[in-house]
Amino acid sequence: MIPDFSKDDITVVSHYIGKIFVALGIIQILPIVIGLICLEIAAVVDFFISIITCLSFGSILLYFSPSPQELNWRQGMIIVALSWFVAMFVSALPLYLSGHFECFLDACFESMSAYATTGLILIQDLDHLSHAHNIWRHLMCFIGGQGIILVALVFFFRGGDALRIYIGEARDDKILPNSITTAKFIWMVSFTYLLIGSLLLACVLMFHGLPFPRAIFHGLCIFMAGWDTAGFAPQSLNILYYHSFVFELVTIIIVLLGATSFGVHYAVWTGKYRELKEDFEVKILMFTIFMTYLVVLIGFSGNIDFVDPVSFFRYTFYQLISGHTGVGYSNIYSSQLSKWPELAIIGVIIAMGIGGCMNSTAGGIKVFRIGLFYKSMKRDIRKLSYPESSYIREYFHHQREISIDDNMVKTAMVITICYILLYFSGALVGTFFGYGFLPSLFESVSASANVGLSIGITNTSMPVFMKMWYIFQMWAGRLEFFAIFILVRFLVKTVKR
């Protein structure tokens, strides 16, 4: 029998949510530093108000919820699910105070989009946003890509508690012996790439004439949102603003790294370079990129509306790779994307829905699950070809040799079905409000798979319910459902009591 929720659950959850509040308050010191350097006093005041709010709520929760005993699994899941909503609300406060949002809901949409590494935006007059607020938008992407909980893991959680929190955030690879050391490795990798990638992007921008301080700022922002497959940019035109093929090429490399499992990164960092060639998930990622781009090409057959083949490849492949990795960067206008042939749009939708690798910064169903279904079907076909008494096993290489079992396939199937239902739910909501089914499906998959490409539906004038539904889709897609299911059960039981 499943034990019922109790008052102790509320106490434990409140204690750790208090720690999350404190962590989010501390992190906002960085935008204050940027604001002081750039003499943006109004922005500094906005973040000062937000920090006081975070620390106040955190202190109250910690005072009334003293240090609990070790977490159980359901408490860890509830903490993860609630943390993302807490982060959305408190992180939206300085954005709303900036005056660049029509309402607080739009600011919440922006912060959830950043943390979930989606990239859909509702900000107004982005080109004149302060440096402090802009760096905060991209810092949220950087935090969300690794995981909000990974910030707290390094400082606030114990060993057993850490594992329950870590898995609740849709991660199941312990790259190193425990979750704390795994979290530290992920942050080490991310900060190392941050330094290298930002300087590389800045060099490209300086070559194209941007002054050094502006090039560094843009390089930092683009890397944080690119590595974490979030798709935010400091300018409203996104990657189109830079008009540079070399810059686009560098971002493709960055987003492919971001969409690759941290386990593969660890193998490469430890000298196991063959892992890039042998890893099952990397192979499936390359194959699905090829196949979905083939669908796009077939869609464009006889409908090519570009100046030359190079331009055609540059713009179509960039949207495809952007959708598949979940970054949502774009080097064309959304109005241009909406004029693509329907089959080409379907190719991008499929790519977005599949997504990147497990335990990466990408969203979507994940190529690992697609490959797992293929291996499972192959195993079942082999079973039919051999005598009933035969014991057939199917293996694949993913950092180690793994044998497929029915529980693994069942779990992957449940999550895949949940994603598909989530994709079509948003399409039905969009259709209900008068948008076409295919554009609604495109936007829904973009939100649910945490991509950020838009076909023109996402804007401040769309219905309030659609904004709220997209927030839910971004949240549910990022956490992969199980933590949310447990949170819903917890809230229902608490209300009943």
C-alpha positions in Angstrom: 0.0 0.0 0.0 1.3 3.5 -0.9 1.7 5.6 2.3 -0.4 8.7 2.4 1.1 12.2 2.5 1.5 13.7 6.0 2.3 16.9 7.7 6.0 15.9 7.8 6.0 16.0 4.0 4.9 19.7 4.1 7.7 20.5 6.6 10.4 18.8 4.6 9.3 20.4 1.3 9.0 23.8 2.9 12.6 23.6 4.3 14.2 22.8 1.0 12.1 25.3 -1.0 13.4 27.8 1.5 16.9 26.8 0.5 16.0 27.3 -3.2 14.7 30.8 -2.4 18.1 31.6 -0.7 20.1 30.2 -3.7 18.1 32.2 -6.2 18.6 35.4 -4.1 22.4 34.8 -4.0 22.6 34.2 -7.8 21.0 37.6 -8.5 24.1 39.3 -7.1 25.7 38.9 -10.6 23.2 41.1 -12.4 23.7 43.7 -9.7 27.4 43.7 -10.4 26.8 44.0 -14.1 24.3 46.9 -13.4 26.9 48.7 -11.3 29.6 48.3 -13.9 27.2 49.7 -16.6 25.8 52.4 -14.3 22.3 51.0 -14.6 21.0 52.2 -11.2 17.3 51.5 -11.9 18.2 47.9 -12.8 20.3 47.5 -9.6 17.3 48.6 -7.6 15.1 46.0 -9.4 17.4 43.2 -8.5 17.9 44.5 -5.0 14.1 44.3 -4.4 14.1 40.8 -5.9 17.0 39.6 -3.7 15.3 41.0 -0.5 12.1 39.2 -1.6 13.9 35.8 -2.1 15.9 36.0 1.1 12.8 37.1 3.1 10.7 34.2 1.9 13.6 31.8 2.2 14.3 32.8 5.8 10.6 32.5 6.8 10.4 29.0 5.4 13.7 27.9 7.0 12.6 29.4 10.4 9.3 27.6 10.5 10.6 24.4 8.9 13.7 23.3 10.8 16.3 20.9 9.3 14.5 17.7 8.5 15.7 14.1 8.3 16.8 12.5 5.0 14.4 13.0 2.1 12.3 10.2 0.6 11.7 9.8 -3.1 8.3 11.5 -3.3 9.5 14.5 -1.2 12.4 14.9 -3.6 10.1 14.8 -6.6 7.8 17.4 -5.0 10.7 19.7 -4.2 11.9 19.6 -7.8 8.5 20.3 -9.3 7.8 23.2 -6.9 11.3 24.6 -7.2 10.7 25.4 -10.9 7.5 27.3 -10.2 9.1 29.2 -7.3 12.1 30.0 -9.6 9.7 31.2 -12.3 7.8 33.6 -10.0 10.8 35.2 -8.1 13.0 35.4 -11.3 10.2 37.2 -13.1 10.1 40.0 -10.5 13.1 41.9 -11.7 12.1 41.3 -15.3 8.6 42.8 -14.7 10.1 45.8 -12.8 12.2 46.6 -15.9 9.1 47.9 -17.6 9.6 45.7 -20.7 6.6 43.4 -20.1 2.9 44.2 -20.5 2.0 42.2 -17.4 3.5 40.0 -14.7 2.2 36.9 -16.5 4.4 37.8 -19.5 7.4 38.1 -17.3 6.6 34.7 -15.8 6.4 33.3 -19.3 9.8 34.7 -20.1 11.4 33.3 -16.9 9.9 29.8 -17.3 11.0 29.9 -21.0 14.6 30.7 -19.8 14.7 28.1 -17.0 13.1 25.4 -19.2 15.6 26.3 -21.9 12.8 26.9 -24.4 13.5 30.3 -25.9 10.0 31.6 -26.7 9.8 35.2 -25.6 7.2 37.9 -24.8 9.6 40.7 -23.9 8.9 44.2 -25.4 11.7 46.4 -26.9 14.4 43.8 -26.2 17.0 45.9 -28.1 16.9 48.6 -25.4 16.8 46.3 -22.3 19.5 47.0 -19.7 22.6 44.9 -19.6 21.8 43.7 -16.1 18.3 42.4 -17.1 19.7 40.9 -20.3 22.4 39.0 -18.5 19.8 37.8 -16.0 17.7 36.4 -18.9 20.7 34.4 -20.2 21.9 33.4 -16.7 18.5 31.8 -16.1 19.1 29.8 -19.3 22.5 28.7 -18.1 21.1 27.7 -14.7 18.1 25.9 -16.2 20.1 24.0 -18.7 22.2 22.3 -16.0 19.1 22.3 -13.7 18.0 24.7 -11.0 18.5 21.9 -8.5 22.1 21.4 -9.6 22.8 24.9 -8.2 21.5 23.8 -4.8 23.1 20.4 -5.0 26.6 21.8 -4.8 25.9 23.8 -1.7 22.8 22.7 0.2 22.1 19.0 -0.1 23.4 15.8 1.5 24.3 12.6 -0.3 21.0 10.6 -0.1 19.0 13.8 -0.5 21.0 14.8 -3.5 20.2 11.6 -5.4 16.5 12.0 -4.9 16.6 15.6 -6.0 18.9 14.9 -8.9 16.7 12.2 -10.5 13.6 14.2 -9.9 14.9 16.8 -12.4 14.7 14.3 -15.3 18.3 13.1 -15.0 19.3 9.5 -14.3 23.0 9.3 -15.2 25.3 9.4 -12.2 28.5 10.1 -14.2 30.6 10.0 -11.1 30.1 7.8 -7.9 27.5 10.2 -6.4 25.1 13.0 -7.4 27.2 15.8 -5.7 30.3 15.0 -7.6 28.3 14.5 -10.8 26.8 18.0 -10.2 30.2 19.5 -9.7 31.5 17.8 -12.9 28.6 19.2 -14.9 29.2 22.7 -13.6 33.0 22.4 -14.3 32.3 21.3 -17.9 29.8 24.1 -18.4 32.1 26.8 -17.0 35.0 25.6 -19.0 33.0 25.6 -22.2 31.6 29.0 -21.2 35.0 30.5 -21.1 36.2 29.0 -24.4 32.9 29.4 -26.3 32.3 33.0 -25.2 35.8 34.1 -26.2 35.4 32.3 -29.6 32.1 34.0 -30.3 33.5 37.3 -29.2 36.5 37.0 -31.5 34.1 36.3 -34.5 32.1 39.4 -33.6 35.2 41.6 -33.2 36.3 40.4 -36.6 33.0 41.7 -37.9 33.5 45.1 -36.3 31.9 44.9 -32.8 33.8 46.8 -30.1 35.5 44.5 -27.5 33.1 45.1 -24.5 30.0 44.6 -26.7 31.5 41.5 -28.4 32.3 39.9 -25.0 28.8 40.6 -23.7 27.1 39.2 -26.8 29.5 36.2 -26.9 28.7 35.4 -23.3 24.9 35.7 -23.7 24.8 33.7 -27.0 27.0 31.0 -25.5 24.9 30.6 -22.3 21.7 30.3 -24.3 23.3 28.2 -27.0 25.2 25.7 -24.8 22.0 25.2 -22.7 19.9 25.0 -25.9 17.7 27.9 -24.7 17.6 30.2 -27.8 17.6 33.6 -26.1 19.6 36.3 -27.7 20.4 39.9 -26.6 18.8 41.3 -29.8 15.3 40.9 -31.0 16.4 39.6 -34.4 18.1 36.6 -32.7 21.0 35.1 -34.7 19.8 37.0 -37.8 21.1 40.2 -36.2 24.8 39.2 -36.7 24.5 38.3 -40.5 27.6 36.1 -40.2 27.9 32.6 -41.6 31.0 31.9 -39.4 29.1 33.0 -36.3 26.2 30.6 -37.3 28.7 27.8 -37.8 30.2 28.3 -34.3 26.7 28.3 -32.8 25.9 25.0 -34.5 29.0 23.4 -32.9 28.0 24.9 -29.5 24.4 23.6 -29.7 25.5 20.2 -30.8 27.8 20.0 -27.7 24.9 21.1 -25.6 22.5 18.5 -27.0 25.1 15.7 -26.3 24.9 13.7 -23.0 27.2 14.8 -20.2 28.2 11.2 -20.0 29.8 11.5 -23.4 31.5 14.7 -22.4 32.9 12.9 -19.4 34.2 10.1 -21.6 35.9 12.6 -23.9 37.3 14.6 -21.0 38.9 11.4 -19.6 40.5 10.5 -22.9 37.9 8.0 -24.2 37.6 9.7 -27.6 36.2 6.6 -29.3 33.0 7.2 -27.3 32.0 9.9 -29.8 32.0 7.3 -32.6 30.7 4.3 -30.6 28.0 5.8 -28.4 24.6 4.5 -29.5 22.8 7.8 -28.7 25.2 10.0 -30.7 24.7 7.7 -33.7 20.9 8.0 -33.4 21.2 11.8 -33.1 23.2 12.0 -36.3 20.8 9.6 -38.1 17.6 11.5 -37.1 19.2 14.8 -38.1 19.9 13.4 -41.5 16.4 11.9 -41.9 14.5 14.9 -40.7 16.5 17.2 -43.0 15.7 14.8 -45.8 12.0 15.4 -45.1 12.6 19.2 -45.2 14.4 18.8 -48.6 11.6 16.7 -50.0 9.1 19.4 -48.8 11.0 22.1 -50.6 11.3 20.1 -53.9 9.9 22.4 -56.6 9.4 25.2 -54.0 12.9 26.6 -53.6 12.6 30.3 -53.0 16.2 31.2 -52.2 18.8 33.2 -54.2 21.3 30.3 -54.5 21.8 26.7 -53.2 24.3 27.8 -50.5 21.7 30.2 -49.0 19.1 27.5 -49.2 21.2 25.1 -47.3 22.4 27.7 -44.8 18.9 28.8 -43.8 17.0 25.5 -44.0 19.7 23.4 -42.3 20.1 26.0 -39.5 16.4 25.9 -38.6 16.5 22.1 -38.7 19.5 21.7 -36.5 18.1 24.5 -34.2 14.9 22.6 -33.8 16.5 19.1 -33.4 18.9 20.2 -30.7 16.2 22.3 -29.0 18.1 25.6 -29.1 15.6 27.6 -31.0 18.1 30.0 -32.6 17.0 31.4 -35.9 18.7 33.2 -38.8 15.5 34.0 -40.6 12.3 35.9 -39.6 9.4 33.8 -38.1 7.2 35.2 -41.0 9.6 33.5 -43.4 9.3 30.2 -41.6 5.5 30.3 -41.7 5.7 30.4 -45.5 7.7 27.2 -45.8 6.0 24.2 -47.5 3.9 22.2 -45.1 6.0 19.0 -45.5 9.2 21.1 -44.6 7.4 22.4 -41.5 6.4 18.9 -40.6 10.1 17.9 -40.9 11.1 20.6 -38.4 8.2 19.6 -36.1 9.4 15.9 -36.1 13.0 17.1 -35.3 11.8 19.3 -32.5 9.6 16.5 -31.1 12.5 14.1 -31.0 15.0 16.5 -29.4 18.6 15.8 -28.3 20.3 13.3 -26.0 19.4 12.1 -22.5 21.1 13.9 -19.6 22.0 16.9 -21.8 20.6 20.4 -21.9 18.2 19.5 -24.7 14.5 18.7 -24.4 12.0 16.6 -26.3 11.4 12.8 -26.3 15.2 12.3 -26.7 17.0 10.2 -29.3 17.9 7.6 -26.7 14.2 6.6 -26.5 13.8 6.5 -30.3 16.9 4.2 -30.5 15.6 2.1 -27.7 12.3 1.5 -29.6 14.3 0.5 -32.6 16.4 -2.0 -30.6 13.3 -3.4 -28.9 11.6 -4.0 -32.2 14.8 -5.6 -33.5 14.9 -7.9 -30.5 11.2 -8.9 -30.9 11.7 -9.7 -34.6 14.6 -11.9 -33.7 12.5 -13.7 -31.1 10.0 -14.6 -33.8 12.8 -16.0 -36.0 14.2 -18.3 -33.3 12.6 -21.3 -31.4 10.5 -20.3 -28.4 13.0 -21.8 -26.0 15.7 -19.4 -27.2 16.8 -16.5 -25.0 17.4 -13.4 -27.1 19.2 -10.4 -25.8 19.8 -7.1 -27.5 22.7 -4.7 -26.5 23.7 -1.2 -27.2 26.7 0.9 -26.2 25.9 4.0 -24.1 29.1 4.7 -22.1 29.0 1.0 -21.3 27.3 -2.1 -22.8 23.6 -2.1 -21.8 21.2 -5.0 -22.3 17.6 -4.0 -23.1 14.9 -5.1 -20.7 11.1 -4.7 -20.8 11.0 -2.2 -17.8 13.4 0.1 -19.7 11.2 0.0 -22.8 8.0 0.4 -20.8 9.3 3.5 -19.0 10.5 5.0 -22.3 7.1 4.3 -23.9 5.2 6.0 -21.0 7.3 9.2 -21.3 7.0 9.2 -25.1 3.2 8.9 -24.9 3.1 11.7 -22.4 5.1 13.9 -24.7 2.9 13.1 -27.7 -0.2 13.9 -25.7 1.4 17.1 -24.5 2.3 18.1 -28.1 -1.3 17.6 -29.4 -2.9 19.2 -26.3 -1.2 22.5 -27.2 -2.2 22.1 -30.9 -5.8 21.6 -29.8 -5.7 24.7 -27.6 -4.3 26.8 -30.5 -6.9 25.5 -32.8 -9.6 26.3 -30.3 -8.5 29.9 -30.3 -8.6 30.2 -34.1 -5.1 29.3 -35.2 -4.4 26.8 -37.9 -3.7 23.2 -36.8 -0.2 22.9 -38.3 1.0 26.3 -36.9 -0.6 25.4 -33.5 1.2 22.0 -33.5 4.5 23.6 -34.5 4.2 26.1 -31.6 3.0 23.5 -29.1 5.9 21.1 -29.9 8.3 24.0 -29.7 7.0 24.8 -26.2 6.7 21.2 -24.9 10.1 20.1 -26.3 11.7 23.3 -25.0 12.9 24.5 -28.4 11.8 28.1 -28.9 11.4 28.3 -32.6 8.2 30.3 -33.4 6.0 30.3 -36.5 4.5 33.6 -35.3 1.9 32.6 -32.7 3.8 33.4 -29.6 3.3 37.1 -28.9 1.9 39.4 -26.2 -1.5 39.5 -27.9 -2.2 35.8 -27.8 -4.9 34.7 -25.3 -4.0 34.5 -21.6 -5.0 30.8 -21.4 -2.5 30.0 -24.2 0.3 31.8 -22.3 -0.6 29.8 -19.2 -0.8 26.5 -21.2 2.5 27.1 -22.8 4.1 27.8 -19.4 2.7 24.4 -18.2 4.0 22.7 -21.4 7.5 24.1 -20.9 7.5 23.1 -17.2 6.1 19.6 -17.9 8.4 19.0 -20.9 11.5 20.0 -19.0 10.8 17.8 -15.9 9.5 14.8 -18.0 6.2 14.4 -16.1 6.9 12.1 -13.1 7.8 14.8 -10.6 4.7 16.7 -11.7 2.4 13.7 -11.3 3.6 13.3 -7.7 3.2 17.0 -7.0 -0.4 17.0 -8.3 -1.2 14.0 -6.0 0.5 15.8 -3.1 -1.5 19.0 -3.7 -4.8 17.1 -4.0 -4.2 15.2 -0.8 -3.2 18.4 1.0 -6.3 20.3 -0.1 -8.5 17.4 0.9 -7.0 17.3 4.3 
